[in-house]
Amino acid sequence: MNAEQTPAVLLSTMQFSVRWGDMDALAHINNTLYLRYFEESRVSWADRIGMPLRHDGEGMILAKACVTFKRPVGYPAHVKVDLLAGPIGRSSFTLLNTLTVEGENVASATGECVTVWYDYVAQKSMPLPPRLRAILEGTINSMEA
């Protein structure tokens, strides 16, 4: 984050228990599971604010997803996933994730998901709805929405 950017707004926090089956042959959470944890936080948040993911009419669509792995997470563990609002554009916004193991002070992984407000019928992007923009900017508290 550079000096011109505003601090990210915390949108939600979720906790997950690492399951035995989440591990791979290297005895840590399989790389694909981080995207699942981030997806679950994003979908749960969208439902909670009254903007569920859908494919008829208008809604959110994922344009980009990436994970930065910082340290392995094994079993057993409880992890916390924070979902934060990042940069906001006309029709797109970035959702940032931080995954931290309970009891640790440093992130084990971070994620970035670029999301577009999309007209599924016309198959094109649309301007963000004012309420969604207000939530992402922090003028409406997403934790209470």
Backbone torsions as a table, in degrees:
resi	resn	phi	psi	omega
1	MET	NA	128.5	179.0
2	ASN	-95.1	177.3	-173.6
3	ALA	-64.7	-27.5	-178.8
4	GLU	-77.2	-19.6	-177.5
5	GLN	-82.9	145.1	176.4
6	THR	-84.5	155.9	178.2
7	PRO	-60.3	146.3	179.7
8	ALA	-66.8	142.5	179.1
9	VAL	-91.2	127.1	177.0
10	LEU	-72.1	121.3	-178.7
11	LEU	-97.5	-38.4	179.7
12	SER	-165.7	163.7	175.2
13	THR	-135.3	133.1	176.4
14	MET	-129.6	154.2	175.7
15	GLN	-122.1	144.1	-179.6
16	PHE	-133.4	145.5	170.1
17	SER	-95.5	130.0	176.3
18	VAL	-70.7	128.3	178.9
19	ARG	-93.2	153.0	177.9
20	TRP	-52.5	-43.2	-177.8
21	GLY	-72.4	-7.5	177.0
22	ASP	-75.9	-16.4	-177.4
23	MET	-81.2	155.7	175.1
24	ASP	-110.3	-170.1	-176.0
25	ALA	-64.8	-15.9	179.2
26	LEU	-93.0	8.8	175.1
27	ALA	64.7	33.2	170.1
28	HIS	-139.8	168.6	-179.5
29	ILE	-54.7	132.9	177.3
30	ASN	-62.9	142.1	-176.6
31	ASN	-53.3	-36.6	-177.3
32	THR	-66.7	-24.8	-177.4
33	LEU	-68.8	-29.6	178.1
34	TYR	-60.0	-43.3	177.4
35	LEU	-63.8	-34.7	176.3
36	ARG	-65.4	-45.1	177.6
37	TYR	-60.4	-43.4	-179.8
38	PHE	-66.4	-39.9	177.7
39	GLU	-61.4	-46.0	-179.3
40	GLU	-60.3	-41.0	179.0
41	SER	-65.3	-39.8	-180.0
42	ARG	-67.4	-46.0	-178.5
43	VAL	-67.8	-43.1	178.2
44	SER	-61.2	-44.5	178.0
45	TRP	-61.4	-46.2	-179.7
46	ALA	-59.9	-42.2	177.0
47	ASP	-62.0	-44.9	-175.2
48	ARG	-64.9	-34.2	-179.2
49	ILE	-88.4	5.7	177.0
50	GLY	80.9	22.8	178.1
51	MET	-128.6	62.6	-176.3
52	PRO	-62.8	152.4	177.0
53	LEU	-69.5	133.2	-177.4
54	ARG	-151.1	165.7	-178.0
55	HIS	-121.6	10.4	176.0
56	ASP	-121.5	131.1	-175.8
57	GLY	85.4	-133.7	-179.5
58	GLU	-120.4	154.2	-179.8
59	GLY	175.5	-167.5	-177.5
60	MET	-86.4	145.9	172.4
61	ILE	-138.9	141.2	-177.8
62	LEU	-82.5	128.4	179.0
63	ALA	-104.2	-28.7	-176.6
64	LYS	-156.4	140.7	174.5
65	ALA	-140.6	132.7	176.0
66	CYS	-146.1	155.1	-179.3
67	VAL	-128.5	138.6	170.6
68	THR	-112.0	116.1	-178.9
69	PHE	-88.6	125.6	-176.3
70	LYS	-107.6	-35.3	178.3
71	ARG	-159.6	145.2	-177.4
72	PRO	-69.5	150.5	176.2
73	VAL	-120.7	129.7	-179.1
74	GLY	-113.4	-171.1	178.2
75	TYR	-107.2	140.1	-4.8
76	PRO	-83.6	152.6	176.0
77	ALA	-163.8	154.2	170.6
78	HIS	-117.8	130.8	-177.9
79	VAL	-119.0	150.9	176.0
80	LYS	-113.4	132.6	177.9
81	VAL	-117.1	115.6	174.6
82	ASP	-94.2	139.9	175.6
83	LEU	-114.7	124.6	-177.2
84	LEU	-127.8	151.5	175.0
85	ALA	-84.4	132.5	175.3
86	GLY	-106.9	-146.8	-179.4
87	PRO	-58.0	143.0	-177.5
88	ILE	-121.2	129.1	177.2
89	GLY	-110.7	-162.4	179.5
90	ARG	-68.6	-47.7	-177.4
91	SER	-125.1	0.4	-179.2
92	SER	-130.3	160.9	175.9
93	PHE	-152.2	156.4	-179.5
94	THR	-107.8	132.4	173.5
95	LEU	-107.4	130.3	-178.5
96	LEU	-109.2	140.1	176.6
97	ASN	-120.7	146.7	171.1
98	THR	-130.3	124.9	177.9
99	LEU	-108.8	122.1	-178.4
100	THR	-127.5	136.4	175.7
101	VAL	-76.5	135.3	178.5
102	GLU	-53.4	132.1	179.6
103	GLY	90.5	-5.8	178.3
104	GLU	-110.4	152.2	-177.3
105	ASN	-101.7	-4.8	-178.6
106	VAL	-117.2	147.4	-179.7
107	ALA	-69.0	140.3	173.6
108	SER	-88.5	-23.9	178.2
109	ALA	-160.2	153.8	172.4
110	THR	-129.6	155.6	-179.8
111	GLY	-138.2	158.1	177.4
112	GLU	-138.2	124.2	177.8
113	CYS	-124.9	115.2	174.7
114	VAL	-86.0	126.2	-174.2
115	THR	-122.0	141.1	-178.4
116	VAL	-119.1	138.8	171.4
117	TRP	-80.9	124.5	-162.4
118	TYR	-133.1	138.8	172.9
119	ASP	-94.0	104.8	-175.9
120	TYR	-69.9	-24.5	178.9
121	VAL	-76.8	-50.1	-179.6
122	ALA	-80.1	-14.0	-180.0
123	GLN	59.0	51.6	176.7
124	LYS	-153.9	160.6	179.8
125	SER	-71.4	158.4	179.7
126	MET	-136.3	159.1	174.4
127	PRO	-61.6	146.1	178.1
128	LEU	-61.2	139.7	174.0
129	PRO	-62.4	143.3	-178.4
130	PRO	-54.6	-39.8	-179.8
131	ARG	-64.4	-42.1	178.4
132	LEU	-64.1	-43.8	178.5
133	ARG	-59.3	-42.5	179.8
134	ALA	-63.7	-38.5	177.2
135	ILE	-64.5	-46.5	-179.0
136	LEU	-65.1	-33.5	178.8
137	GLU	-80.0	-13.5	179.5
138	GLY	88.9	8.3	177.2
139	THR	-81.0	-19.1	167.4
140	ILE	-116.4	129.2	-176.9
141	ASN	-74.3	110.1	-178.5
142	SER	-67.1	-28.1	-178.0
143	MET	-69.9	-20.0	-180.0
144	GLU	-110.1	-10.3	-176.0
145	ALA	-64.9	NA	NA
